[in-house]
Amino acid sequence: MQNNFNISIFVRNRKMNLQNYLSCITVVILIIVLQAFTPVHSSVFPPDSPSLDVVVIDPGHGGKDYGTSIGTIREKDIVLDIGLRLGRYLKEAFPEIRVVYTRDKDVFVPLHERAKTANREKADLFISIHTNYTAIRSVSGTETFVLGYHRSQENLEIAKKENAVILMEDNYTTTYEGFDPNAAESYIMFEMLQDEYLDQSLQFASTIQRQFTTLSKRRDRGVKQAGFLVLRETTMPGVLVETGFISNETEKKFLTSESGKTTIAHSIFEAFCLYKKMIEEKSQYLMNVSTTENPEHTPRDILTEKTESQPEALPEQTTTDADTEQEPGNIWFSVQVAASDQPCDLQSPLFKGERDIFEVKSGNFYKYCIGHFNSYSEASENKIRLGQKFSGAFVVAFRDHTVLSVKDALKETKK
């Protein structure tokens, strides 16, 4: 889907006061350090009304990783059963949707491989399924998490529990850049990170919780945020569902019963149906807007963020041949190398002497790209070079000053 809204691009050289400059340095350094955790996106910004063609179901744990367990009751078995049921419901109701499992049997799958599966399959939604545990046996209920920074010690402990699986992986210190799932300071990174799919994830998470309350008659513990690595490395809306506490005797019996697992899977399925309907209604609205004949309300007027002043021209030293060759409507490519919630001086040493830097503004977030290339192959070559300076650099596409998904750009340019 073409992503052509809420974007304005402008390039400028800015004289910044010391406070803003230091703030910029702090933010960009943190982002560069954390880019090892940032997966490659197919476009700079997420679509406002995504399609739902591929859904990835992630039954947590598996194989040598039992998850939480009490006696012979093991989390890995419960969530696999629920996940497979959910997948069957989706396939039967929506044969046009491709359902992918991160595991469909009792095998161990590393967290980064689960995310890699979702990214490789170009999933439109990621659903990770788990059961909960606490030493306080009276605690019960369901809760659904989205990516973010924990606001309570309880949420942190749940994230630690789910992330601890990486300790069973080979070379986990290298794979996760020294991340220690048991160290509270490791989770500070999640306070700085901004999930581009947060709104959609929250929408789906809230719908799940409502269905758990109405259909499964479960106690609603709410929608929460926490630093889950499996969500951090995926590039689509995603949730991590805690379906109940096996440490609670009543809830354990429910979750291990046929009716209980069926009801839980059906609740998530119904939540998906409602979410899908909301997505489709939003898409239909945007389609109607795009076909309006009213010249005062063209799609660009409605969907493109406007600035009070015209964008400044590229600085003389950053103009390239490719830049001057482009004509209105042409598709071109660049390489994104950094992002910040503070505007940054384009002459900053943090950009390591690179030229042809420009800023992409989306809401209150600033993203920085290098180069104007007429072909994807040229951009890819430069991505390899820039990747040596900026870990996690990736190719992005534009039509004039509008962001376009790389997939759509390649279709149109056939390069």
C-alpha positions, 0 to 999 in steps of 0.5 A, a space after each residue: 500500500 502506498 504510504 502518502 500521508 502525514 508526511 512533509 519533507 524539508 531540508 534545512 541548515 539550522 543554527 541550534 542553541 547549546 541546549 538543543 544541540 546537546 539534546 540532539 547528541 544524546 538522543 541520536 547516540 542512544 538511537 545509533 547504539 540501539 539500532 542493532 535492535 531495529 529491524 529493516 523496515 520496508 518503508 519509513 512510516 507504517 500505513 495508516 490503514 494496513 491490509 490484513 493479508 498475512 497473520 503470524 501466530 506465535 505460540 510462546 516457548 517450546 521444546 527445551 523451553 517449558 515456559 511457566 509450569 506447575 507439575 505436568 502443566 506446561 505453558 508451552 503446551 497450552 499456548 501451542 494448542 490455543 495458537 493452532 485453534 486460533 489459526 484454524 478459525 482464521 483459515 476457515 473464516 478468511 481463506 484469503 488470509 495467509 496464516 503463518 506459525 512461528 512454531 506448529 509443534 513442540 520445538 524450541 524457536 529463538 526469539 529473534 527467529 520468531 521475529 525474523 519469520 514475521 518480517 520475512 513473511 511480511 506479516 500484517 499482524 503478529 500475535 504472541 500467545 502466553 500464559 502467566 504466573 505469579 507467586 500470589 496464587 489468588 491473582 487471576 485474569 488476562 492482560 495484553 501487552 504492546 511494545 513500550 516501557 514498563 510503568 510498574 515493577 509488575 510489568 517489568 517482571 513479566 517482560 523479564 520472564 518472557 525475555 529470559 528465554 534468550 538465555 537458552 539460545 547460543 551466542 545470545 550476548 552477541 545476537 542481542 548486543 549484550 542485552 541482559 533480560 534479568 537486569 532492570 537497566 537493560 530495559 531503559 532502552 525501551 523508554 527511548 524507543 518509539 513503536 511506529 505501530 503503537 496505535 494499531 497495536 493498542 487498538 487490537 490489544 484493547 479489542 482482545 481484552 474486551 472479548 476476553 471479558 465478554 466472551 471468556 468471562 475473564 477478569 480484565 487486567 488491562 492493556 499494558 506496555 513492556 519491553 518484550 524483545 520479540 515485539 521489538 524486532 517485528 515490523 508490524 502491529 503486534 501484541 503479546 497476550 497473557 491468557 491467564 495465570 496457571 498459578 491460580 488453581 481455578 484459572 489453571 483448570 480453565 486453561 487446561 480444559 478443552 472448553 477453556 482453550 477453545 473459548 480463549 482462542 475464539 475470543 482472540 479470533 473475534 477480536 481479530 474480526 472486529 479489528 479487521 472490520 475497523 481496518 476495512 472501514 478505515 480503508 474504505 473511507 480513505 478510498 472514498 476520499 481519494 476519489 472525490 471530485 471536490 478540488 478543495 479536498 484532494 487526497 493530498 490536501 487531506 492526507 499530507 501534513 502541511 507546514 506553515 512555510 514552504 520547505 527550504 531548498 537543499 543546501 548548495 553543498 548537498 545538491 546531487 546530479 540525481 537531485 537535479 535530474 528528477 522530475 515531478 512524479 518520479 520515484 527515487 530512493 534514499 537510505 535512512 540512518 537515524 531518527 530522533 524526537 529532537 531536530 538535529 543540526 545537519 552539519 552535526 559530527 554525528 552524521 560522520 562527514 556525510 553529505 546530502 542529508 535531509 530530514 523527514 518529519 512525521 508528527 513530532 518525530 524526525 528521521 534522517 536520510 542520506 542520498 537521492 538515488 534514481 534506482 533501488 540498486 544504487 541505493 542498496 549499494 550505498 546502504 552497504 557503505 553507510 551500514 558500516 557507519 550507521 548500524 541498521 541503515 535501510 533503503 527507503 523510497 519516495 515519490 517527490 516529497 511523499 514516502 512510498 513503500 519500497 515494495 510499491 516503488 519497485 513495482 512501479 519502477 520495475 528495477 
